[in-house]
Every structure is written in structure tokens, then in C-alpha cells.
Amino acid sequence: MECLNLRISEVKALKWSDIYLDDGLICVSHMVDHEGNYREYTKNHDDDGIHFVPISDRAMDILIRIRNKNYGFRDDFVFLGKNDNYILTGEANNNIHRACEALGIKKNFTTHSCRRYAATNAALNGMSTPALQMAFGWKDRETAEKYIQIAAATKEHQEMLVNVLN
């Protein structure tokens, strides 16, 4: 999630047919809502109900590795949950909690913590407001500017998140 720049609802709905590796883009047009319903809607969609997100180098590497693993599952959702369907938010959060415990981190990180980390890290690395808007699918400039301000987050918090994500 952190390197895909997507919301957990968009990550859960991500299908291989949405990923254009050759073009370096992900077409975001679906989400899985809090009730677990797959639907054609994203939080900040444009008039067509879709937006495109560039694939970072790290995300490209991860997606290629996942695609090449061929776990025997149908070529459908990228991140599969327990029932060979989309992963549930609780499953993803439990994986993050287990990683934190294994690393001795007592903070309660979630899928949204990963998204906030990615946005803050992008701002720390000098990503402009319009680029942040495009990469994270925000409609309003104020949200992107908020993450540029948050980029002054404590180094300790960022280092803990890096440990969890790596």
C-alpha cells in the first residue's frame, strides 16, 4: 500500500487487468467498501469514475514479483485474502500488527498509516503539490498541502514505519 499510493479500499479491489506495467500506471476505478462490497467507485473519482496512478519503481518491483510467483490462484485480484478473493482490511491490518510485534514495535500502525507514511515521504522528497494530488488521487489541493506540512513528522515515527514496511 505504501508504495502503491492507494487507499486500502482501492488496494483491496485492485485486479491485474487494472495494472499497466508497460506504461507504469494503475487504473483506479473500483473499491471495496467497509461492508466488503466491490463497487465501481473510488473516493475521489473524476467524472468518468476513474483515475490513473503512476507506479513507483518499488511498487513495480513488488508487482512483478507477485505476478511471477504464480501461486495457482485465478488471475483476478492482486492481493488475495483467505478465500481467494480480495483481501479484507482486517486481514491487512493484522499482517501489519504481526510485523510490528515481530519487530518489537508497540505503536498501532494500520493500512492508513502506510498511506500517510507514503504521502509524507513523498513530500519530504520534494514532490510538488500537483504531483502529490495526482499520485494519491486527491481532488483538492488542501489535502496535498496538508501532507507537505506533515512532512515535518518526527524521525522516530518514520523510522518505525520503515521497519514495519521493510
C-alpha positions in Angstrom: 0.0 0.0 0.0 2.7 2.4 1.0 4.5 2.2 -2.4 1.2 2.0 -4.4 -0.1 5.3 -3.1 -3.6 3.8 -3.0 -6.3 3.7 -0.3 -6.9 0.3 1.3 -10.3 0.3 -0.3 -8.6 0.7 -3.7 -5.8 -1.9 -2.9 -8.4 -4.5 -2.0 -10.2 -4.0 -5.3 -7.0 -4.0 -7.5 -7.1 -6.5 -10.3 -4.3 -7.4 -12.7 -6.4 -6.0 -15.5 -6.1 -2.6 -13.8 -2.3 -2.6 -13.9 -0.4 -1.4 -17.0 3.2 -2.4 -16.2 4.5 -1.4 -19.6 3.0 2.1 -19.2 3.8 2.3 -15.4 0.2 3.1 -14.5 -2.6 1.7 -12.3 -6.1 2.4 -13.4 -8.1 3.0 -10.2 -11.8 2.5 -10.9 -13.1 0.2 -8.1 -13.1 -0.1 -4.4 -14.2 -2.5 -1.7 -16.2 -0.5 0.8 -16.3 -1.0 4.6 -19.1 -3.5 4.3 -17.0 -5.7 1.9 -18.9 -4.7 -1.3 -17.0 -4.5 -4.5 -18.2 -1.5 -6.4 -17.4 0.9 -9.3 -16.5 3.9 -7.2 -13.4 5.4 -5.7 -13.3 8.1 -3.0 -12.1 11.0 -5.2 -13.0 9.8 -8.7 -13.3 12.1 -11.7 -16.3 12.4 -14.0 -15.5 9.0 -15.5 -15.2 7.4 -12.1 -11.5 6.6 -12.6 -8.1 8.0 -12.1 -4.6 6.8 -13.1 -1.8 6.5 -10.6 1.9 6.2 -11.6 3.7 3.0 -10.4 6.8 3.8 -8.4 9.9 1.7 -9.0 9.5 -0.1 -5.7 5.8 -0.9 -6.5 6.8 -2.1 -10.0 9.3 -4.5 -8.5 6.8 -5.8 -5.9 4.0 -6.2 -8.5 6.4 -8.1 -10.9 7.5 -10.4 -8.1 3.8 -11.1 -7.2 2.9 -11.7 -10.8 5.8 -14.0 -11.4 5.1 -16.1 -8.3 2.0 -17.8 -9.8 0.5 -19.2 -6.6 -2.1 -21.1 -8.6 -4.8 -18.6 -7.9 -7.0 -17.2 -10.7 -5.7 -14.2 -12.5 -8.0 -11.8 -10.7 -7.3 -9.8 -7.6 -3.7 -8.8 -7.0 -3.8 -9.1 -3.2 -5.8 -12.2 -2.2 -7.4 -12.8 1.2 -8.2 -16.0 2.9 -11.0 -17.1 0.5 -9.0 -16.5 -2.8 -11.0 -13.2 -3.0 -9.9 -9.7 -2.2 -8.1 -9.1 1.0 -10.1 -7.6 3.8 -8.9 -4.6 5.7 -8.8 -6.5 8.9 -6.5 -9.1 7.3 -4.2 -6.4 6.1 -4.1 -4.7 9.4 -3.5 -8.0 11.2 -0.5 -8.6 9.0 0.9 -5.1 9.8 0.3 -5.7 13.6 2.1 -9.1 13.4 5.1 -7.4 11.6 5.1 -4.7 14.3 5.1 -7.3 17.1 7.9 -9.2 15.4 10.0 -6.0 15.3 9.2 -5.1 18.9 7.2 -2.0 17.8 4.4 -1.2 20.2 2.8 1.5 18.1 -0.5 0.6 16.5 0.1 1.0 12.7 -2.7 0.4 10.2 -3.1 0.4 6.4 -3.9 4.1 6.6 -0.6 4.7 8.5 1.1 3.2 5.4 -0.7 5.6 3.1 0.1 8.6 5.4 3.7 7.5 5.5 3.9 7.3 1.7 2.4 10.8 1.3 4.7 12.3 4.0 7.7 10.6 2.5 6.9 11.8 -1.0 6.5 15.4 0.4 9.8 15.0 2.3 11.5 14.0 -1.0 10.2 17.2 -2.6 7.1 16.0 -4.5 5.1 19.0 -5.6 1.5 19.7 -4.6 0.1 18.8 -8.1 2.2 15.7 -8.2 1.0 14.6 -4.8 -2.6 15.2 -5.9 -2.1 13.0 -8.9 -0.2 10.3 -7.2 -2.6 9.9 -4.3 -5.8 10.6 -6.1 -6.9 13.7 -4.1 -9.3 16.1 -5.7 -8.4 19.1 -3.6 -5.1 20.9 -3.2 -5.5 21.4 0.5 -5.1 17.6 1.2 -1.8 17.5 -0.7 -0.6 20.7 1.1 -1.5 19.1 4.5 1.0 16.3 3.8 3.6 18.8 2.8 3.1 20.3 6.2 3.1 16.9 7.9 6.4 16.2 6.3 8.0 17.6 9.4 6.9 14.5 11.3 9.3 13.0 13.9 12.2 11.0 12.6 11.5 8.2 15.2 7.9 7.7 13.9 9.2 7.4 10.3 12.0 5.0 11.2 9.5 2.7 13.0 7.2 2.7 9.9 10.2 2.0 7.6 11.0 -1.1 9.8 7.4 -2.3 9.5 7.2 -1.7 5.8 10.5 -3.4 5.1 
